[in-house]
Amino acid sequence: MFESVKNVFRVKEIREKLVFTFLMMVVIRFGSQLPVPGINSAAFANWFNENVGDASNLLNAFTGGSFLNMSILALNITPYITSSIIMQLLTIAFPSLEEMQRDGEEGRKKMIKYTRWVTIGLATLEAAAMTWGFRNNGYLMDKGIINCLTVIATLIAGSAFLMWIGEQITVKGIGNGISIVLTINIVSRMPQDIYSLFNQFVFGKKIAFAAVAVVIILAVILAVTVLVILLNDAERRIPVQYSQKIQGRRLVGAQASVLPLKVNTAGVMPIIFASSLMEFPVIISSLAGYKGTGIWSKVIRFLSSSYWCNPAYPVYTIGMFVYIALLIFFAYFYTSITFNPIEIADNMKKSGGFIPGIRPGKPTSEYLNKILNSIIFIGAIGLTIIAVIPFFFRGIFNASVSFGGTSLIIVVSVVLETIKQIESMMAVRNYRGFLNE
């Protein structure tokens, strides 16, 4: 393993990319500590701790604590992620965007340009809404228009700057820049969360209790990590046979291959969608300062994961089952917009490929759709288990951490993809060296 690491740093191109990525990470963490001028960060932190929930906890993890600190990077890359999702959905509704997406490099550049503008628009809306909420709740040091505009401009600029850093990492660094930014934010919160767990259940406790607590904490973290890795790598491999065809004067083909279908096709997106949808009314109500006790208050408790699996409020756990239903729904929905069995079947038919025992064309697409529906359900169940574990421990033991199953899925996926990219670059280098020799 150490020899492989040494070989990576011996390659100048890879070494420069790794150094650039590391320096960008340092810039991100430095920006996460710079407070937005004109905001009472201490008062906001007190509100956040009192109104913490799954989505707000997730938001704080995604921003690396920037949201809790209300730094200049408080919005982070969440507007970019949302705009990317919106653009993907719009490509289905508008054929012109779908055609642009398929139009090679030029089309890709146009889609990136549109995504940037949508990101700035969303960042503006979010910054204005947050500033209005801060103004109503007394979190601004000055309620004047100049201070409000300063806060809004700072939040927008921070989000745009982080989007630019992500794109630079993609071009000049290692891995997907936006994913790297998200990962470093999540990882930066893990030591503090682990310390909080040990401070709550280990430090100052009796030796027997502390020992059992340590074993349980480490076992749960290890089990969730292993489950995430298995879920991320699990795939159903469908055998594909390519028939012989004539190219020039040669007879080529008759090759056997496989079509890999990932079990967790939708990745972490179903959890993000379901969490955001459930907690959005909770966050809006909190920012608006709503303290009602009527029917809306009970609805908020159903939606808030802070009340799920809590023995003192068993009825509110019904909200968790609504969350699970949403998660399964979004697993099927997101897969349907990112994976097209009809298109794959047509491409396979054009290239002379077929699945043994299945006729090309429509029967192939129906077969793929049938297989896909079954493995999506398995992936959704795996996601559900990973997502529900933090709710259980929060409700029963009051153990609240930001690196739940959602964060671990993102970190593991990004780390594995980055390692694969480095291995691919090393393989290309070795291949070039072989040719040069």
Secondary structure as the mmCIF struct_conf table of DSSP 4:
data_model
#
loop_
_struct_conf.conf_type_id
_struct_conf.id
_struct_conf.beg_label_comp_id
_struct_conf.beg_label_asym_id
_struct_conf.beg_label_seq_id
_struct_conf.end_label_comp_id
_struct_conf.end_label_asym_id
_struct_conf.end_label_seq_id
HELX_RH_AL_P HELX_RH_AL_P1 PHE A 2 ARG A 10
BEND BEND1 VAL A 11 VAL A 11
HELX_RH_AL_P HELX_RH_AL_P2 LYS A 12 GLY A 31
TURN_TY1_P TURN_TY1_P1 SER A 32 GLN A 33
BEND BEND2 LEU A 34 LEU A 34
STRN STRN1 PRO A 35 PRO A 35
HELX_LH_PP_P HELX_LH_PP_P1 VAL A 36 VAL A 36
TURN_TY1_P TURN_TY1_P2 PRO A 37 GLY A 38
STRN STRN2 ILE A 39 ILE A 39
HELX_RH_AL_P HELX_RH_AL_P3 SER A 41 GLU A 50
BEND BEND3 ASN A 51 ASN A 51
HELX_RH_AL_P HELX_RH_AL_P4 ASP A 54 PHE A 62
TURN_TY1_P TURN_TY1_P3 THR A 63 GLY A 65
HELX_RH_AL_P HELX_RH_AL_P5 SER A 66 ASN A 69
TURN_TY1_P TURN_TY1_P4 MET A 70 MET A 70
STRN STRN3 SER A 71 SER A 71
TURN_TY1_P TURN_TY1_P5 ILE A 72 LEU A 73
BEND BEND4 ALA A 74 LEU A 75
TURN_TY1_P TURN_TY1_P6 ASN A 76 ILE A 77
HELX_RH_AL_P HELX_RH_AL_P6 THR A 78 ALA A 93
HELX_RH_AL_P HELX_RH_AL_P7 PRO A 95 GLN A 101
TURN_TY1_P TURN_TY1_P7 ARG A 102 ARG A 102
BEND BEND5 ASP A 103 ASP A 103
HELX_RH_AL_P HELX_RH_AL_P8 GLY A 104 ASN A 137
TURN_TY1_P TURN_TY1_P8 GLY A 138 GLY A 138
STRN STRN4 LEU A 140 LEU A 140
BEND BEND6 MET A 141 MET A 141
BEND BEND7 GLY A 144 GLY A 144
HELX_RH_AL_P HELX_RH_AL_P9 ILE A 145 LYS A 172
BEND BEND8 GLY A 173 GLY A 175
HELX_RH_AL_P HELX_RH_AL_P10 GLY A 177 PHE A 201
TURN_TY1_P TURN_TY1_P9 VAL A 202 GLY A 204
BEND BEND9 LYS A 205 LYS A 205
HELX_RH_AL_P HELX_RH_AL_P11 ILE A 207 ASP A 233
STRN STRN5 GLU A 235 TYR A 242
STRN STRN6 LYS A 245 GLN A 247
TURN_TY1_P TURN_TY1_P10 GLY A 248 ARG A 249
STRN STRN7 ARG A 250 VAL A 252
STRN STRN8 GLN A 255 LYS A 262
TURN_TY1_P TURN_TY1_P11 VAL A 263 VAL A 268
HELX_RH_AL_P HELX_RH_AL_P12 MET A 269 LEU A 287
TURN_TY1_P TURN_TY1_P12 ALA A 288 GLY A 289
BEND BEND10 GLY A 294 GLY A 294
HELX_RH_AL_P HELX_RH_AL_P13 ILE A 295 LEU A 303
HELX_RH_3T_P HELX_RH_3T_P1 SER A 305 TYR A 307
TURN_TY1_P TURN_TY1_P13 TRP A 308 CYS A 309
TURN_TY1_P TURN_TY1_P14 PRO A 311 ALA A 312
HELX_RH_3T_P HELX_RH_3T_P2 PRO A 314 THR A 317
HELX_RH_AL_P HELX_RH_AL_P14 ILE A 318 THR A 338
HELX_RH_AL_P HELX_RH_AL_P15 PRO A 341 LYS A 350
TURN_TY1_P TURN_TY1_P15 SER A 351 GLY A 352
STRN STRN9 GLY A 353 PHE A 354
TURN_TY1_P TURN_TY1_P16 PRO A 356 GLY A 357
BEND BEND11 ILE A 358 ILE A 358
TURN_TY1_P TURN_TY1_P17 PRO A 360 GLY A 361
HELX_RH_AL_P HELX_RH_AL_P16 LYS A 362 PHE A 397
BEND BEND12 SER A 402 SER A 402
HELX_RH_AL_P HELX_RH_AL_P17 GLY A 405 ASN A 436
#
